[in-house]
Amino acid sequence: MALPERVETRECSLLRPGLSAGLHAGLSAAIYCALPGGRVKVPTRDEIERFCVPGDFKRCPTYQRHAAR
C-alpha cells in the first residue's frame, strides 16, 4: 500500500510534511508528527489512512495525547 501523494497538514497542529533521513539514523517518511520537546513520531500507513487523509485528526490518539500541551 503506497502513501498518499498529498496529505493536508493545515488542520492538524502536529503533522508536518517530509522527514529527512538525516534527522534520525535510517528514518525517512512522507509525513511525521512533531511532538512537544522535539520528539518525532512517524504515523503508520493505517494511521495516515484513518486520521490524516480524511482530516479526522481529532480522533487520532497521538493528537489527543499531545495537542493540548
C-alpha positions in Angstrom: 0.0 0.0 0.0 1.5 3.3 -1.1 1.4 6.5 1.0 -0.9 9.2 -0.3 0.8 11.7 -2.6 -0.6 14.7 -0.8 -1.8 15.0 2.8 -3.3 18.2 4.1 -1.2 19.3 7.1 -3.0 22.7 7.8 -5.6 21.2 10.1 -3.5 19.1 12.5 -1.1 21.2 14.5 1.3 18.2 14.9 1.5 16.9 11.3 4.4 18.1 9.2 5.3 17.2 5.6 8.5 15.3 4.9 11.2 14.0 7.1 14.8 13.6 6.0 16.9 10.6 6.9 19.4 13.0 8.5 17.3 13.7 11.5 17.3 10.1 12.8 19.5 7.3 11.5 17.7 5.4 8.8 14.4 7.3 9.2 12.5 8.8 6.3 8.8 9.4 5.8 6.4 11.4 3.7 4.9 13.0 6.8 5.6 13.0 10.5 4.1 14.3 13.8 6.2 17.0 15.5 5.7 16.3 19.2 6.4 18.6 22.2 10.0 18.5 23.3 11.4 18.0 19.8 10.3 14.4 19.6 9.1 12.9 16.3 6.5 10.2 15.6 6.1 8.7 12.1 2.5 7.6 11.7 1.8 4.2 10.4 0.1 3.8 7.0 -3.0 2.7 8.9 -3.0 5.9 11.0 -2.4 8.1 7.9 -5.4 6.5 6.2 -7.7 6.6 9.2 -6.8 10.0 10.7 -4.6 12.2 8.4 -6.1 11.7 4.9 -9.8 12.2 5.8 -8.9 15.1 8.2 -10.2 13.1 11.2 -7.1 14.1 13.2 -9.1 14.9 16.4 -9.7 11.2 16.8 -6.0 10.4 16.4 -4.5 9.1 19.7 -1.3 11.0 19.1 -3.1 14.2 18.6 -5.3 13.7 21.6 -2.3 12.9 23.8 -0.1 15.8 22.7 -2.1 18.7 21.1 -3.5 20.1 24.4 0.0 20.6 25.8 
